[in-house]
Amino acid sequence: MEEYINYGLSVLAEKMKEDEGYFYNKNSFLDIFKGLTRLKQEKGDGSEDVPESLD
C-alpha cells in the first residue's frame, strides 16, 4: 500500500515541478488518471493483473 502512495505523491510532485499552477485546472486530476491508464493500455503485453489471494 505504501508503494502506491509513494508513487502517487511522486507523480503529483513531478507535475508541480513542471507547472506550479497545474492543479488550478479543473481537469488536472482527470488528466493524471487518464495518463496512468493510457500507459497501462499501451503496455499491451497481453497479461492481466491478477490480485493477490486474500487467504
KAZISUL-V6931 format. One record per backbone hydrogen bond with DSSP energy under -1.0 kcal/mol. CO is the residue of the C=O (numbers start at 1). NH is the residue of the N-H. E is the energy in kcal/mol with one decimal. If there is no record, write none. Layout:
BEGIN
CO_NH_E, CO_NH_E
END
This chain:
BEGIN
1_5_-1.8, 2_6_-2.6, 3_7_-2.4, 4_8_-2.5, 5_9_-2.6, 6_10_-2.1, 7_11_-2.2, 8_12_-2.2, 9_13_-2.5, 10_14_-2.2, 11_15_-2.1, 12_16_-2.0, 13_17_-1.9, 14_18_-2.0, 15_19_-2.4, 19_22_-1.8, 21_24_-1.7, 22_25_-1.3, 25_28_-1.5, 27_31_-2.6, 28_32_-1.7, 29_33_-2.4, 30_34_-2.6, 31_35_-2.2, 32_36_-2.2, 33_37_-2.2, 34_38_-2.2, 35_39_-1.8, 36_40_-1.3, 37_41_-2.1, 38_42_-2.6, 39_43_-1.4, 40_44_-1.0
END
